[in-house]
Amino acid sequence: MNSKPVAIITGASRGIGRAVSLSLASEGFDIAAISRTPDSECMLSLQPETEERGAQFFPVGLDVAHTDLHDEAISNILERYGRIDLLVNNAGIAPIERRDLLDMDEESFDRVMGVNLRGPVFLARRVAKEMIWLKKKVPGCRPAIMFVTSFLSYTSFTHGLDVCVSKAGLSMAALVFADRLSEEGINVYEIRPGLIKTEMATRSKYKFERLITEGLVPQKRWGTPEDVAKAVTSLARGDWSFSSGTIFEVSGGMNIRSI
């Protein structure tokens, strides 16, 4: 069994997932990086950057929506490392074409729900069983699961009903997992980013920049993937060990209601 803790990060090749992988590597975790495109340039460049931080790196090709492939992916990770201490359920997509909800495409809706909600829920269920075993075998370990959601879990966006519904569902999933796994000594957290400067968000760059200028984000800037990674790393380190089930906003104050 690996002597160091092991973190699984989904959607690891770019954006938030990449920043989280590198931050956790610096914190002393070995990394299992899940991506739909394990041979992409982004994924290939992540390996040396991770190893420069003293961590082992194991790339895993998986579309999390394909729940029938979860067992194989987890088995491969366990064969490599022998343990799983942390799952960061970060993978998420937007529809290829954002449409008004009255023109929404059923196939696109199902695809978004598969990646953003169904896949993460069943991956967490699978990993939780391994964490329960680990907790019994390795005294003092601190397994944790984190669900990366979005401000769209509580914000209406008429051209993004699929994303809003999937992220709202994932937010509730985090709460229910926290409820169930607390008795097992496994903490579960929701990380709720606001406007983070990633490739996905910058598809609506000018709209969001206008909204930031108009005060949607009280701190008046885009968030960065590194802002989210800092929150994940603090939780992974055990700094918030008595806060299972908590929502950690990384949004520059978007959650503030003011008049």
Secondary structure, DSSP 8 states (H G I E B T S, - for coil): --SS-EEEEES-SSHHHHHHHHHHHHHT-EEEEEES-TTSHHHHHHHHHHHHTT--EEEEE--TT-GGGHHHHHHHHHHHHS---EEEE------SS---GGG--HHHHHHHHIIIIIHHHHHHHHHHHHHHHHHHHSTT---EEEEE--GGGSS--TT-HHHHHHHHHHHHHHHHHHHHHGGGT-EEEEEEE-SB-STTGGGGHHHHHHHHHTTSSTT-S-B-HHHHHHHHHHHHHTTTTT-TT-EEEESTTTT----
